[in-house]
Amino acid sequence: MAKITFVTGGARSGKSTFAENLVREKGERILYIATAKAIDEEMVERIRRHQNNRPAEWDTLESYRGLGEVLPERSGQYQGMLLDCVTIMSTNLLFDHPALAKEEISIEEMNAAEAEVMAEIDRFIASFSRLQADLIMVSNEVGFGLVPEYPLARFFRDVLGRVNQRLAAAADEAYLVVSGLTVKLKG
């Protein structure tokens, strides 16, 4: 059975670098799961930087939805897989919900959007037992800062916190990266 590793930390904490070093130890056949969408110039630049920093021989899957179906099928071709990142994946899943396109969103609509995200995460977690290659997931820890001023930002922080809890609980190992320093939390 594949080993599942969860890596979290703040923005620019070094978590992606740590995760990339972990996956390099798995071998040469690596699948990088890129979850970002190029929605504006700033995101295009972020994606470009990530692409330039990855080894050219790694395969890339650009996807954030349906990974519970796709990864078990593809995992047999690889020695390791790196999903970077859960934060962007969760954001994309949330904003796929039509209610989040509106200026005002009700609590009921927030709950419905969160339920859809959690269902997708649960399907992803259920696929872990069918993976043939180790999986490393990177996510941002957004709960260490100030309470956001706006309801939608608080909602996002809460949803991501619950997503991270589920993924960390399902993982064999978990790490926290702060200022480039790594603390093993589990495993």
Helices and strands as residue ranges (DSSP letters): E 4-9, H 15-24, E 30-34, H 41-53, E 59-62, H 67-74, G 75-77, E 80-84, H 86-96, G 98-101, H 107-126, G 127-130, E 134-140, H 151-170, E 173-178, E 181-186
